[in-house]
């Protein structure tokens, strides 16, 4: 399986259309052919002999019908309703036109279908009880241009992250600058789940093959039931893996297109997936990366980008992670930014210009710069009808560098040359300049006495440590106050003022003869104190 470059070129020449076939597909077919030869002692005659018999789904393709058998029309006044008319037989063996009748099926299109879209005949699928309709539609979208792009989104298939993307701008003077730091689409959890499902599927397949050999060898009918159960579980696991892949592909594609729309980019540059292989990162990581649905993601990106008029172009992926995005010098890859001497593959350091950053973040800059400089070389592939840049031109590649943005310096000197806060003419006092108010005998507001109450004749626990009327405690040898833990005060070295017990004033008699007690005001209007 470890072929050299010349051997890969020979294999691609021998395979029909091998120039556009990914390396992973060629390696997978090679393993299938080798397994077939070990089992049957000969080579297969064609690819169909390697695959099992296909399973036919229960569906009805109405797109193959003409207007005399099926029609679909929108409602005249309500665009959210449509009517599907089918001509179905009334008997199992129809012999004449009288044995057929028209059946009307009302359909409610989902809100994602535009009101002005043209509906096409759907595909009917029987899923147990209800019959579902896969409705196809077409609507006009802006045409994507191959050249003339100024803002591009570069997308890299990362090693640790599924997607890394960022926008770059091409200026009139030929400079290319990055618009932002970029972003990452992390799917480690989903890929780990897919890896667990793959291992579970392999285990089920191994058990099913073992049961099949025992049934064919000894004719044990007791294993037929177990084999049928395993076959059903294999189908369920396979369907779950397909659903996970489909959901992941749509989520990643939507994220990439949203990044392009937010950056006002007119083109998305993707890496060429034909030579994408995961090697040198361990058995588990290599397998997880090989199971990534990059092909589906690329197709979904093209589909979603076409709706908003954004072009999707594939560029060669050679040396996008190896060279510096600012000077094209070879990078040194290390394990982490805080471990610059430990070999690794995640962190990239350039010794020429001093740039350093995440390997994937530097890759999308290289992809965006390469696409912007080579956009005149964009062609449309006749097989897939996709836009592609086939090769890299050295003269154009020399211009595919990201110019670092100039550092913005503030005109105001904000250096620390003095105190942060200015001095005032009258600073706050360090101690209380007025004693506590006298003790009230009736209901009144609270006094700032800490934990001391009116019915408490003993001072607080911390008040005997050389405290008088000051709020700052006098330092004591071997004593480190801990604020409220001492039992008095509200701060680390602050305590409440000790209470002051005062003698109540004498009784006062007003003109009306009412007695005023505890300095309370008289309610009479003629009183001199009122």
Order of alpha helices (4+ residues) and beta strands (2+ residues): alpha-alpha-beta-beta-beta-beta-beta-beta-beta-beta-beta-beta-beta-beta-alpha-alpha-beta-alpha-alpha-beta-beta-beta-beta-beta-alpha-beta-beta-alpha-beta-beta
